[in-house]
Amino acid sequence: MNSIYLDHAATTPVHPEVLEAMLPYYEEAFGNPSSTHRFGRAAKTAVNGSRDFIARSIGCSPAQLIFTSGGTESNNMAIFGVVQASKRHNEKQKKHILTTRIEHHAILHPCNWLEDLGFEITYLSVDPTGLINIKDVEAAIRQDTVLISVMYGNNEVGTLQPIEQIGQLARSLRIPFHVDAVQALGKTPLDLSQLPVDLMSFSAHKINGPKGIGALYVSKTIQLDPLLFGGAQERKKRAGTENVAAIVGFAKAVEISVPNVETVQLITEELRQCMISTFIDELGSAGFIVNGHESKRLPHILNISFPGVSTESLLMNLDLEGIAAASGSACTSGSLEVSHVLQAMELPEDVLSSAVRFSFGMGNSKEQIAEAARKTATIVKRIRML
């Protein structure tokens, strides 16, 4: 059986060139970047060079980029770092955070924790396409708002948010603005020299880089306290010996993906349309529902509901056919809970309970996508006949 991997929004295969770039830092150049001997200096040079390259690629200064263990740590650092800095530097701490109901749990769970400590969190609603309204953002801002956090592109339905408008509003009121761009990096153009954003989270394993490495962009105007203590690494913002090989791999993945973002968009959009067209041929246009915004979206994510077919049954049958898909966020898909994103979009129950996310990337072809869609349609028709 030939396996077809359609869960690139969860994680991606490591690009061969990324692996090749990483290997020397496990074998020959294995020194600790904090050591002063030549092994340490070689590692430090690799870290600094990687930081310089990634920073140039996304339009920021190397001094504004902090390496982390991934998107979750970057998000936590943004939230808790801003909150703690505000507490230390202001006589009266601001205790209001503004976010959305469709954020990744790496945002929602820290906010839940802060609520237990007495913070007030406003979770903005979205429309049925997953889009927030800029007027709702403006109406929800308070004098004690310490942070606004809105993801760039949703990891479950792909909907893109009006980041530039939100950023301009936040900047006019001098409120720090954080953006989770984990799914957006390498999939849509990003230029931090132009975007009115103060903090932005990234992760390497979404762009064919290694797991366990990410970054947080922090504007020079933002006061940010560290989460980890015990060393002077990352300009005293993130203690701990740097993951040199992974950092090098991250930079290589950025080198491969970011300059080619338009090509990636074209290819993944073709794959997405191929799947939709095949479903129309096999099930008819009324046989499935596409969730998310029609045009304001990431090209590599396709969330589809098949009313009358439970998500769990469909995913189990797809797995038996060698097709890897997901019910939503990889951090919760193992439990097969109903997606909080789709619930926030207030979709009908039969749409909620039958949704599957297909996501495309390196290694996928139109032939694969058409085959996966045909097999999916066969399973759907069989289950509906039961």
C-alpha positions in Angstrom: 0.0 0.0 0.0 1.3 3.4 -0.9 0.9 5.9 1.9 -0.3 9.4 1.2 0.6 12.1 3.8 -1.9 14.9 3.9 -1.2 16.4 7.4 1.5 19.0 6.6 -0.2 21.5 8.9 0.6 19.2 11.8 4.2 18.6 10.8 6.3 18.3 7.6 9.0 15.9 6.4 12.5 17.3 6.9 13.9 18.5 3.5 17.0 16.5 2.5 19.0 19.7 2.2 18.0 20.6 5.7 19.2 17.3 7.1 22.5 17.6 5.2 23.1 21.1 6.6 22.4 19.8 10.2 24.6 16.7 10.2 28.0 18.4 10.6 26.8 20.0 13.9 26.1 16.6 15.3 29.4 15.1 14.1 32.4 17.6 13.7 31.2 21.0 14.9 29.5 19.8 18.0 30.8 22.4 20.5 28.9 24.4 23.0 28.3 28.0 21.6 29.2 29.4 25.0 32.7 27.8 25.0 35.6 29.9 24.1 37.7 27.2 22.3 37.5 26.7 18.6 34.8 24.1 18.8 32.6 26.5 20.7 33.5 29.4 18.4 32.5 27.3 15.4 29.1 26.5 16.9 28.6 30.2 17.9 29.4 31.3 14.3 26.8 28.8 13.0 24.1 30.2 15.4 24.9 33.8 14.6 25.0 33.1 10.9 21.6 31.3 11.0 20.1 34.1 13.1 21.4 36.7 10.6 19.9 34.8 7.6 16.5 34.2 9.1 16.3 37.8 10.2 17.1 39.1 6.7 14.5 36.7 5.3 11.6 38.0 7.4 12.6 41.7 7.5 13.9 42.2 11.0 17.2 42.8 12.9 19.1 39.7 14.2 18.9 41.3 17.7 15.1 41.0 17.5 15.1 37.3 17.0 15.1 34.8 20.0 15.5 31.1 19.3 13.0 28.9 21.2 12.0 25.2 21.2 9.1 26.0 18.8 5.8 27.7 18.4 4.4 26.8 21.8 7.3 28.3 23.7 7.3 31.3 21.5 3.6 32.0 22.2 4.1 31.4 25.9 7.1 33.7 26.0 5.2 36.4 24.2 2.3 36.3 26.6 4.0 35.7 29.9 7.0 37.8 28.9 4.9 40.9 28.2 2.7 40.4 31.3 5.7 40.0 33.6 7.5 43.0 32.2 4.3 45.1 32.5 4.1 44.0 36.2 7.7 45.0 36.9 7.7 48.3 35.1 4.2 49.8 35.8 2.9 50.9 39.2 -0.6 49.7 38.3 -0.4 46.4 36.3 -2.7 46.1 33.3 -4.7 42.9 33.5 -6.6 42.6 30.2 -5.6 40.5 27.2 -7.5 40.5 23.9 -7.4 37.4 21.7 -9.8 35.2 19.7 -11.8 32.1 20.2 -10.0 30.3 17.3 -6.4 30.6 18.6 -4.1 27.6 19.0 -4.2 26.1 22.5 -0.6 27.4 22.9 -2.4 30.8 23.2 -5.7 29.8 24.8 -4.2 27.7 27.6 -1.8 30.4 28.8 -4.7 32.8 28.8 -6.9 30.4 30.8 -4.0 30.1 33.3 -3.8 33.9 33.6 -7.6 34.1 34.2 -7.0 31.9 37.3 -4.6 34.6 38.4 -7.1 37.4 38.1 -6.5 38.5 34.5 -9.5 39.3 32.3 -9.4 37.8 28.8 -11.6 38.9 25.9 -12.0 36.1 23.4 -13.3 37.6 20.2 -15.9 35.8 18.1 -15.5 35.0 14.4 -17.9 34.9 11.5 -18.9 31.5 9.9 -15.7 31.7 7.7 -13.4 32.1 10.7 -12.8 35.8 10.2 -12.7 38.4 13.0 -14.2 41.9 12.5 -11.8 44.8 13.1 -14.6 46.7 14.6 -15.0 44.0 17.3 -11.3 44.4 18.0 -11.6 48.1 18.4 -14.7 47.8 20.7 -13.0 45.3 22.9 -9.8 47.3 23.7 -9.7 48.8 27.2 -7.4 51.2 29.0 -5.9 48.3 30.9 -5.3 46.1 27.8 -1.7 44.8 28.1 -1.6 42.6 25.0 -3.5 41.8 21.8 -2.7 38.3 20.3 -4.2 37.2 17.0 -3.0 34.3 14.8 -2.0 35.1 11.2 -3.5 32.1 9.5 -5.7 29.5 11.3 -4.1 26.0 11.6 -7.5 24.2 11.1 -9.3 26.1 8.4 -6.6 28.4 7.0 -8.5 31.7 7.3 -6.2 34.7 7.3 -6.9 37.5 9.7 -6.6 41.3 9.0 -3.2 41.5 10.8 -2.1 44.8 9.3 -5.3 46.6 10.3 -5.2 45.2 13.8 -1.5 46.1 14.1 -2.2 49.7 13.0 -4.9 50.0 15.6 -2.7 48.5 18.3 0.2 50.7 17.4 -2.0 53.9 17.5 -2.9 53.0 21.1 0.6 51.7 22.1 -0.6 48.2 22.9 1.8 45.4 22.2 0.5 43.2 19.4 1.5 39.5 19.1 0.9 37.3 16.1 1.2 33.5 15.9 2.6 33.0 12.4 3.5 29.4 12.7 1.3 28.3 9.8 2.0 31.5 7.8 5.8 31.3 7.5 6.8 30.0 4.1 3.1 30.0 2.9 2.4 33.7 2.6 4.7 36.7 2.3 6.0 38.1 5.6 8.0 41.4 6.0 8.4 42.5 9.6 9.9 45.8 8.4 6.5 46.7 7.0 4.0 44.9 9.3 2.9 46.8 12.4 3.6 43.8 14.7 5.5 43.7 17.9 5.9 40.0 18.5 5.7 37.1 16.1 6.0 33.3 16.6 7.6 30.8 14.2 8.3 27.1 14.1 10.7 25.2 11.8 8.9 21.9 11.5 6.0 23.5 9.6 8.4 24.4 6.7 10.3 21.1 6.3 12.7 21.9 9.1 13.5 20.0 12.3 11.1 19.7 15.3 12.1 21.3 18.5 13.2 24.7 17.2 11.4 28.0 16.6 11.8 31.7 17.1 10.1 34.7 18.6 10.5 38.1 16.9 10.5 40.9 19.5 10.3 44.6 18.5 12.9 46.9 20.0 10.1 48.8 21.6 8.8 45.9 23.6 9.8 45.1 27.2 9.9 41.3 27.6 10.9 39.3 30.6 12.4 35.8 30.1 10.6 32.6 31.1 13.8 30.6 31.6 16.8 31.5 33.8 20.2 30.0 34.3 22.4 31.4 31.5 23.0 34.5 29.3 22.1 32.8 26.1 19.8 34.6 23.6 20.7 38.0 25.1 19.6 36.8 28.5 16.0 36.2 27.2 16.1 32.4 26.9 18.6 30.5 29.1 19.9 27.1 27.9 22.5 25.7 25.6 21.5 26.5 22.0 20.3 23.7 19.8 22.9 24.4 17.2 22.1 21.7 14.6 18.4 22.5 14.7 19.0 26.3 14.4 21.2 25.6 11.3 18.4 23.4 10.0 15.8 26.1 10.7 17.8 28.6 8.7 18.2 26.2 5.8 14.4 25.5 5.8 13.8 29.3 5.7 16.3 29.6 2.8 14.4 26.9 0.8 10.8 28.1 1.6 10.6 31.8 2.1 12.2 33.0 -1.2 9.9 30.5 -3.0 6.7 31.4 -1.2 4.8 32.3 -4.4 5.8 29.0 -6.0 4.6 27.1 -2.9 1.4 29.0 -3.0 0.8 28.1 -6.6 1.6 24.4 -6.1 -0.4 23.9 -2.9 -3.4 25.9 -4.4 -3.4 23.5 -7.4 -3.4 20.5 -5.1 -6.2 22.0 -3.1 -8.3 22.6 -6.2 -7.5 19.2 -7.5 -9.0 17.6 -4.3 -12.1 19.8 -4.4 -12.6 19.1 -8.2 -12.3 15.3 -7.5 -14.8 15.5 -4.7 -17.3 17.3 -7.0 -16.9 14.6 -9.6 -17.3 11.8 -7.0 -19.8 13.2 -4.6 -21.4 16.2 -6.4 -21.1 19.8 -5.2 -23.8 19.1 -2.5 -21.9 16.1 -1.1 -19.4 18.0 1.0 -18.9 21.4 2.6 -15.6 23.4 2.5 -15.0 25.2 5.8 -13.1 28.5 6.1 -12.9 31.7 4.0 -13.2 31.4 0.3 -10.3 33.7 -0.6 -8.7 35.0 2.6 -6.9 31.8 3.5 -3.7 29.8 3.5 -3.3 27.7 0.3 -2.1 24.5 1.9 -5.1 23.8 4.2 -8.4 22.3 3.2 -11.0 21.7 5.9 -14.0 19.7 4.6 -17.1 18.3 6.2 -19.0 15.3 4.9 -22.4 15.5 6.7 -23.7 12.0 7.7 -20.1 10.7 8.2 -18.5 11.0 11.6 -14.9 12.4 11.7 -13.7 9.5 13.7 -15.1 6.8 11.3 -13.7 8.7 8.3 -10.2 9.1 9.8 -10.0 5.5 10.8 -11.0 4.3 7.3 -8.6 6.8 5.7 -5.8 5.4 7.9 -6.6 1.9 6.8 -6.2 3.1 3.2 -2.8 4.6 4.0 -4.1 8.2 3.9 -3.0 10.5 6.8 -5.4 13.4 7.5 -6.5 15.1 10.8 -9.5 16.2 12.7 -7.9 19.6 13.5 -5.0 20.7 15.6 -2.3 18.0 16.0 -2.1 18.8 19.7 -5.7 17.7 20.2 -6.5 15.4 17.2 -5.5 12.3 19.2 -8.5 12.9 21.4 -10.8 13.5 18.5 -12.6 16.3 20.3 -14.9 18.5 18.3 -12.8 21.4 17.0 -13.0 24.5 19.1 -12.3 26.5 15.9 -15.4 25.1 14.1 -17.4 25.6 17.2 -16.4 29.2 17.3 -17.5 29.6 13.7 -20.9 28.4 14.9 -21.3 25.8 12.2 -24.2 23.3 12.2 -23.8 20.1 14.2 -23.6 17.8 11.2 -20.8 20.0 9.8 -18.9 20.1 13.1 -19.1 16.3 13.6 -17.9 15.4 10.1 -15.0 17.7 9.5 -11.6 16.6 8.3 -8.5 18.6 7.6 -6.3 17.8 4.6 -3.1 19.8 4.3 -0.6 19.7 1.5 3.2 20.1 1.1 6.5 18.6 -0.1 6.1 15.2 -1.6 2.5 15.5 -2.7 1.5 15.3 -6.3 -1.8 15.8 -8.2 -2.0 12.1 -8.8 -1.7 11.5 -5.0 -4.3 14.1 -4.2 -6.8 12.7 -6.8 -6.3 9.2 -5.5 -6.8 10.3 -1.9 -9.9 12.2 -2.9 -11.4 9.2 -4.8 -10.7 6.9 -1.8 -12.2 9.4 0.6 -15.3 9.7 -1.6 -15.7 5.9 -1.7 -15.5 5.7 2.1 -18.0 8.5 2.5 -20.5 6.8 0.1 -20.1 3.5 1.8 -20.6 4.9 5.3 -23.7 6.9 4.1 -25.2 3.7 2.8 -25.0 2.0 6.2 
